[in-house]
Amino acid sequence: MYWLIGTIAFLIISLLITEVVIAKRKKISIYNFSDSFTNLYCGVLERVFDLVFSVLILFLFDHIYHHYAIVKIPFSITTWCFGLIVTDFIAYWFHRLSHQVNFLWAAHIVHHQSEELNITTVFRVSFFAVVFRALFFVWMAFAGFDVFTIVTTSLILGIYQLFTHSRVIGKLGILEYFLTTPSHHRVHHGRNEKYMDKNYAHIFIFWDRIFGTFKGEEEEPDYGITSGFVNSSAYNATFSYWKNLIKRAKEADKLKDKFTIFLMGPRWTPENVNHLEPVFVTNENGIREKPVFPISRSRKWFTVFSTIPTFSAFIGLMSIKSNLGASLTFLDLILNPMILALLFVVLISVFVHSSVLNHKKNAFYLELTRQFLLPIAVFLGFIKSPEISIILSLCIPYMIFLSIWTLIIISKSKKGGEPLSGYQLDQN
């Protein structure tokens, strides 16, 4: 398992560096600091949720395969390749319906909120999508595909997305006819009317050609959702459309519409009820502009340094789950003190860092609270671990240093330096 995590991490870092280098040569800007961190935090929340949920769902898939499958398809290279095609076919329809049914769109809209398109966009996924995705892929178990085939083909599907989310790769000749390429997927992420609801395929673009949803790229699209999204919180990104759906359901006059709104498409809304309110800004010529998430250079360094425990805890969760083995049960997870401690670290860190990126008034005071709570959580979670002394010897000095840095930021702000909230920039 470690080799797989390491390989994927190496692939992501290599692609990211390559993308940045090519973008600089082409003199185009493809990364926004706050936006990229929000993308990664959404991915962390989704993976952490999947850490727990996958134990239940894989048990269910395996149980269905052994007791309720119509046939049991014997594993071979041929049947695995067939399974990949089936996985991509199901993914096409899940993706398409996620744009056409509001409760599915509430999960998928998160992936489209960013007005940038780069490798970090791949990770901008709602944890609600994990649940809905399982409802579609469970049918592979009924059809006779074993868990290994379902998991590995889904993994290939996910890894392939690292290739398609790119602005720096042009059209790829003959591959454009049967594979989903970056050009095809740029169209899918476009908010331009002619590009909307097109190119749903994950790997094989021929699904779009067969079912009439294909559109070739003409000029580069404008990315994002039509209403715009101006927020750097992963939690807000995840729940914003759900809150809007519930609000519109409450405002609907007819009882039927209160339920129908969750089943209709994003373009539909009950009579006398407004759609999702636009939040984008326009310039003096009335042209929509990209949202600006200004953050000073010093705050960027602070954010990067303060997220070390977040991503360390995330990697730790993946490692512990891997070490517990395939026989891992749901109770093993939720009763494991180390997992609970690391979950706490991740969840509170994402919340606090979202506040920092959003320039919330009390963000740095929340950060001080986080710095106080994290060593306590680690101590309680790892108290029976033989590595506890090593972990604390790293954790406590780090948190002391970070606390001093935070107090300096607060002190400078009180003396007229860069404010703790608001959007004034300090380029030093």
Residue pairs with C-beta under 8 A, 6 or more apart in sequence:
1 322
2 319
2 322
5 315
5 318
5 319
5 322
8 159
11 159
11 162
12 119
12 162
15 119
15 162
15 163
16 119
16 120
19 30
19 118
19 119
19 166
19 168
20 30
20 31
22 168
23 29
23 30
23 31
23 167
23 168
26 168
28 167
28 168
30 116
30 117
30 118
30 167
30 168
31 116
31 118
31 120
32 116
32 290
32 293
33 293
33 295
33 300
33 303
34 232
34 293
34 295
34 357
35 114
35 115
35 116
35 120
35 232
35 293
36 116
36 118
36 120
37 232
37 303
37 307
37 353
37 357
38 114
38 124
38 231
38 232
38 233
38 234
38 237
38 354
38 357
39 114
39 120
39 121
39 122
39 123
39 124
40 120
40 123
41 234
41 350
41 353
41 354
42 110
42 123
42 124
42 125
42 126
42 234
42 237
42 238
43 122
43 123
43 124
43 125
44 123
44 234
44 310
44 311
44 314
44 346
44 350
45 127
45 234
45 235
45 238
45 346
45 347
45 350
46 123
46 125
46 126
46 127
46 129
46 130
47 314
47 318
48 127
48 314
48 317
48 343
48 346
48 347
49 127
49 130
50 127
50 130
51 317
51 318
51 321
51 333
52 330
52 333
52 334
53 130
53 131
53 134
54 130
55 328
55 329
55 330
55 332
55 333
56 330
57 134
57 138
58 147
58 151
59 329
59 330
60 138
60 141
61 137
61 138
61 140
61 141
61 147
61 150
62 141
62 146
62 147
64 138
64 141
64 142
65 72
65 141
65 144
65 145
65 146
65 147
68 141
68 142
69 141
69 142
69 143
69 144
70 142
70 143
70 144
71 143
71 144
72 144
72 146
73 79
73 83
73 143
73 144
73 145
73 146
73 149
75 146
75 148
75 149
79 145
79 149
80 149
80 152
80 153
83 140
83 145
83 149
83 150
83 153
84 153
84 156
84 157
84 203
85 204
86 140
86 143
86 145
86 153
87 137
87 140
87 150
87 153
87 154
87 157
88 157
88 201
88 202
88 203
88 204
88 207
89 207
90 136
90 137
90 139
90 140
91 136
91 157
91 201
91 202
92 200
92 201
92 202
92 207
92 208
92 211
93 136
94 104
94 132
94 133
94 136
94 137
95 108
95 200
95 201
95 202
96 200
96 211
96 213
97 104
98 104
98 105
98 107
98 108
98 129
98 132
99 105
99 108
99 197
99 200
99 265
99 266
100 197
100 265
101 263
101 264
101 265
102 245
102 261
102 262
102 263
102 264
102 265
102 266
102 268
103 245
103 262
103 263
104 132
105 241
105 265
105 266
106 126
106 128
106 241
106 242
106 245
107 126
107 128
107 129
107 131
107 132
108 126
108 129
109 126
109 225
109 241
109 266
110 124
110 125
110 126
110 129
110 237
110 238
110 241
111 121
111 124
111 125
111 126
111 129
112 189
112 224
112 225
113 124
113 224
113 225
113 229
113 237
114 121
114 124
114 223
114 224
114 229
115 222
115 223
115 224
115 228
115 290
115 291
116 223
117 165
117 166
117 167
117 186
117 189
117 223
118 165
118 166
118 167
119 162
119 165
119 166
121 165
121 189
122 161
122 162
122 165
124 237
126 237
126 238
127 238
128 238
128 242
137 150
137 154
140 149
140 150
141 147
141 150
156 203
157 202
157 203
160 180
160 202
160 203
161 202
163 169
163 182
164 180
164 181
164 182
164 184
164 185
164 202
165 182
165 185
165 189
166 182
167 182
167 186
167 220
169 181
169 182
169 183
170 182
170 183
171 181
171 183
171 217
172 179
172 181
172 182
172 183
175 181
176 183
176 184
176 205
176 216
177 205
177 206
178 204
178 205
178 206
179 203
179 204
179 205
180 199
180 201
180 202
180 203
180 204
180 205
181 205
183 216
183 217
184 199
184 201
184 205
184 208
184 216
184 217
185 199
186 217
186 220
186 221
186 223
187 195
187 198
187 199
187 215
187 216
187 217
187 221
188 195
188 198
188 199
188 200
189 221
189 223
189 224
190 196
190 221
190 222
190 223
191 221
191 222
191 223
191 224
191 225
191 226
192 221
192 222
194 215
194 218
195 215
195 221
197 213
198 208
198 213
198 214
198 215
199 205
199 208
199 213
199 214
199 215
200 207
200 208
200 213
201 207
201 208
205 214
208 214
222 288
226 278
227 275
227 276
227 277
227 278
227 279
227 280
228 278
228 279
228 280
228 281
228 288
228 291
229 237
229 240
229 279
229 291
230 279
230 280
230 281
230 291
231 237
231 240
231 358
232 293
232 354
232 357
232 358
233 354
233 355
233 357
233 358
234 350
234 354
235 350
235 351
235 354
236 354
241 276
244 276
244 277
245 261
245 262
248 261
248 269
248 270
248 273
248 274
249 257
249 258
249 259
249 261
249 262
250 258
251 270
251 272
251 273
252 258
252 261
252 270
252 271
252 273
253 270
253 271
253 272
254 270
254 271
257 270
257 271
257 273
258 270
260 270
261 268
261 269
261 270
266 276
267 275
269 275
280 288
280 289
280 291
281 288
281 289
281 291
282 288
282 289
283 289
292 423
293 357
294 423
294 424
294 425
295 303
295 357
295 425
296 418
296 425
296 426
296 427
296 428
297 426
297 427
297 428
298 418
298 426
298 428
299 356
299 418
299 426
302 356
302 405
302 406
302 409
303 353
303 356
303 357
305 402
305 405
306 353
306 356
306 367
306 402
307 349
307 353
308 398
309 345
309 349
309 374
309 395
309 398
310 345
310 346
310 349
310 350
310 353
313 342
313 345
313 346
313 349
314 342
314 346
316 338
316 342
317 339
317 342
317 343
317 346
320 336
320 338
320 339
320 342
321 328
321 333
321 339
324 332
324 333
324 336
333 339
334 340
337 380
337 381
337 382
337 383
337 384
338 381
338 382
338 385
339 381
340 381
341 377
341 378
341 380
341 381
341 382
342 381
344 373
344 377
344 381
345 374
345 377
345 378
348 370
348 373
348 374
349 370
349 374
351 366
352 363
352 366
352 367
352 369
352 370
355 362
355 363
355 366
356 363
356 364
356 367
359 420
359 421
359 422
359 423
360 366
360 421
361 420
361 421
363 420
363 421
364 406
364 409
364 410
364 420
365 410
367 406
368 403
368 406
368 407
371 399
371 402
371 403
371 406
372 399
372 403
374 395
374 399
375 392
375 395
375 396
375 399
378 391
378 392
378 395
379 388
379 392
382 388
382 391
385 391
409 418
409 420
410 420
412 418
413 419
413 420
417 426
418 424
418 426
